[in-house]
Amino acid sequence: MLISGGPVDIAIDDRGVVCSWPSEAAKLFGYERQRALGSRFTELILPARLRDVAVPPGTAFDVPAVHRDGHELRISLTLQDGHGLVQQLAERTPPDLELFLRAERATADHDLQERHRLLTELSDLRTEFIRVASHELRTPLTSIITFATMLEAGDDVVALDPTDRQSALGVIRRNAERMQLLVADLMLLTQLETAETPLERAPVDLTALLTSLSTEAVVGPGPELRGDDALLQQLFHTAVAVAAIVDDTDRPVSVEAYHEPGRWTIRVAARTAVALTAERLLSMRIPHPEHPGEHRTGALALMLGREIAARHGGAMATAVDRHGVTVRVTLPDA
């Protein structure tokens, strides 16, 4: 129950310095007007453990305050629009500031841990991608150089009939096209990371898109999804292809889409009889969504998927254990 008849209004400036000190405040905290004016509000009335806290504005908090003689009292404190409204309490009625701060710190710690996990996972992806991309570039380059050298050599060194010559030219062309696709993927990754190209926001038929990738897809009710149709097709193709490539159990890949407040979640899962590791998944070859017969490494495919999801304001997370893989994509519904 409140002891005082009403809140005491103490004016403070944008630096938190006391600008007015009514007689009710002097009575409540024991400081005369001359002592209070010009002092920092939080340093004047709050215990040392709370003086550096940024109190959220507009909310009444149950706060421990310190009287001039050193004893603590409980007050209701509201900071808003250059005013501190204080009122002595006999019992705790508003949210306790210290409990609020502990909850805020716990949330911040959890967010920090999750961010560290994602950054670590992304760093692992990049490391694996650089390793695999180096191999992807080296292999076609070696073939191109080898067959180009063979074609340059005179007939006294390497005798080639027209059929052999045409085959060598075909090898050079195919490997050059592979490199061209890899360069295009790298350019797409850069564009997504730097947001160079504006993102198209058009309605996307999520049910049609997922069922075209898996006949086992189950899509729950929810609002329409908006985004870049071509990029989202790549994203979901990657999610399903990653699961399908590891599935060796003859069971269909599980695809489930459901709506939660403010977002869609798409979960793709597959089981494997052979023990799976993240390193093995990242080095596997995933079918290219736009070029039949061509492949991306798992590392590049997942990096592109993550950036596409992030570009839409969502996220893509991949969980690997020895029994299989789960790919979870979340996207805002507006």
N, C-alpha and C positions, 0 to 999 in steps of 0.2 A: 504494500500500500504506500502511496506517496505521502511524504511528510509535509513538504512545502505546498503552499496553495497553488502555485503555478510556476511555469518555467521562468528562469532568469535569462534575459536576453543580453549577451555580451557581444559587442561589435568587435570584429577582428579584420585586419587588412589582408591583402593577398599574400603577405609574407607570414601570416599567422601571428601578428603582433596585436596585442590588446589595444583597442581604440576607445573603448568605454568600459566603465566599471561601476555598475549601479550599486546602491547600498545593499541590496539583497545578496549580491555576489560577495561583498565585503563581509557580510554576516555569515555566509555559507562557508567561505574558504579562509577567513581570518586576515586577509590582506587589505590594507587601506588603499584608497584610490591612487594615491601618489606612488605607492609601491607597485601596483598592478599595471598602471598605464605604461606602455612601451616595452613590457615584458612579452616574451613569446608565450602564447596561450597554453600550449601543451607543457612547456617547461614549468609554468606557474602552478598548474593544478594536477598534472598527471605524475604517477610514480616513474622513476628512472627507466624501468623496463619497457614503458610504453611511449616515451617521449619522441622517439624517432619513427613512430608508426604513422602511416598515411591513413587516417580514418576516412572510410568511404562516406561521401556526402549524402545527405538526404535520409539517412537511416538512424533511428534512435538505438543507441547501444547502452547496455548496462556496463558502466566503467568504474574501476576503482579510482578515486581522486584522493589527493593529499591535502589535508588542512595545514595551515601555517605552523601549527604546533606539532605536526608530524603524524597525527593519527589519520588513518584512512577512513573514507566514507564512500558509500555507493551513490553514484549519480546516474541519471539518464542524460546522455550527451548526443546532441544532433548538430552537425556542422552543415550549414547551407547558406549560400549567397552572402558571404561575409559576416555571418552571425554564428555564434555558438550558443545553443539553447541548452541550459543545464537545469536539472531538477533533482533534488535529493530523494533517494529511495529508501524504503524500509525493507523491500524485498525485490528480487530480480524479476522484472517484467519484460523489458526489451531483450533482444539477443545480447548475450555476453560478449564484449569485444575480444576478450582473451580467447574464448572458445572460437569465435569467428576467425581470429588471426591464426590459431592453430590449424583450423580447417583450411584456411587459405594457404598456409605453408605446406600442408600435406598435399593439397592439390598441385601447388607449384612444384613440389618435389616429384610427384608422380609425372607431371608434364615434362619435367626435366629428364627424368629417367627414360620416358618414352621417346623423347627427342634424341637422347643419346643412343638408344637402341636403333632408331631409324637411321641416324647418321652413321652408326657403325655398320649397319646392314648395307646402306648405300655405298659406304667406302669399300666394303667387301665386293659389292657388285662392280664398282668402278675398277678395282684392282683386277678382278677376274676378266672384266671386259677388255681392259688394256692388254692383258696376256693373250686372250683369245683373238682379239682384233689384230694383234701383231702376227699371229699365226695365220689368220684369215687373209691378210694382205701378202704375207710372205709366200704362201702356197701358190696363188695364181701368178704372182710376179715371177716366181721360179719357173713355172711352166711357160709363161710368155717369153722369158729370156732364153730358156732352153730351145724352144721351137723356133724362135726368131733367129737365133744363132745357127740352127740347123738349116734354115731356109737361106741364110746369107752365105753359107759355105758353098764352095764350088762342087760340081759333080765328082771331081776327083777326090774330094774328102768324104762327102755323103751323097750317094747316088739315090735320088728320089724320083719315083715315077709320078705322073700327074695325080694319081689317087693318094699317094702318101703326102704330096705337097698340099692337096686340098684338105686332108685330115689335119695336118699341122696348122693350117690357117684356121680351121674350125676350132682347134684347141685354143689358139690365141684369142679368137673372138669370144668364146665362152668364158674364158678366164677374165678377159677385160670387162665383160658384162657383169660378172660376179663382183669385181672391184667397183664398178659403177653403182651397183645396188648398195654396197657397203658405204660408199661415199654419200649416197642419197640418204641412207639411214642416219649417218653421222650429222648431216646437215639438218635433218628433221629433229634430231635430238637437241641440237644447238638452238633451233628456232623455238622449240618447246621450252627449253630452260630460260631463254632470254625473252620469251613472249614477244618476239619480233612481229609475228603475223597475228592480226586480230582473229579471235576465235568466233566461229559462226555459232549462233545460238538458235537452232531450229528444233521443232518437235521431233523426237526420235521414238520409233515404235519399238520399245524394249522387248515386247513379247516376240514380234517377228524377228528381231535381230538375234535373240538368244536361241529361239527354236530353229533358226537356219543353221546354227552352229552345233546344236545338240537336240536330238529328238526327245531327250529325257528332261529338257529344261522345264522347270515349274516357275511360273511368274505369278506372284500374288497381286491383289488389287492395289491401286495407288495412283497418284497424279502422274501426268505425262513427264517424261524426262526430256530435258532440252540440252542440246549441245551440238558439236560438230559430228555429223553422222559418219563421215569417213574415218575420223580419228577414233570414235567410239567403236566402230567395227573392228579397227585394228586392236584396240584395247581388249575387247571381249574375245576376239579371235586368239590373241596371245594367251589370255587366261585359260581358255578351253584347250588350246594346243599344248600348253605347258603341262596340263593335267593329263591329256591324252597320250603324250609322248612317254610318260613314265608308267602308264597303266598297262600292266601285263597280266591282269587277273581275268580278262574276258568279261569284266563287268562294265556297264556303261559309266561314263564320267557323270558325276552328280553336278547339276547346275540348278541353283535355287536363287530366285530374286524375290526380295520382300521389302516392303516399305515401312520405314520407321519415321517418327516425327522429323520432318525436314530433309530426309535423305532416303535414297535407295541403297540397299546392300545386295550385292551379287556374290554368291559363294560358289566356288567351283572346287570340287574335290575328287581325288582319284587315289586308289590303293595300289600297292605294288607288292609282288611276292619277293622281289629281290631288294635287299636293303638299299635305301636311298640316302644320299648325303647332299648337302647344299652344293658342294663342289662339283659333284657329278651332274646335278641339275643345271648348274650354270654353264657347263661345258657341252651340254647336249645341243643337238641341232633342232631348232623349232621351225616348222613350215612357215614360209613367208606368206603373209595374208594377201598380198597383191600380185605375187609372181609364182604361180604353180611350178613345182619342181625345184624352187630355190629355198634356201633356209637361212635363218639367223641363229646365232648362238643364244643359249638361254640367257646369258648375262646381258646381251644387247636387247633381246626381246623384253626382258623384265625391266630394264632401265627405260626403254621407250614406253612401256605400259605404265610405269610409275609417273613419268612426266606427263603423259596424256591425262591420267587421272588427276594429277596435281593442277594441270592447266585448266581443268573443269571445276576446280575447287574441292576435289575429293582426294582419295588416297587409294593405293593398291599395296597390299601386304601379302607376302608369300611365307607360309609356314611349311617347313620340311621336317619330317621325321623318318625313321627307317622304314615305316609302313606306307608312306605315301606323301602327298603334297596337297595343300589347301591354298587356294588363291582367293583373297577377299578384296572386293572392290566396293568402295563407298563413293556415292556421288550425290550432290545436293539436288533436290527435285525442282529447283527454280533457278 
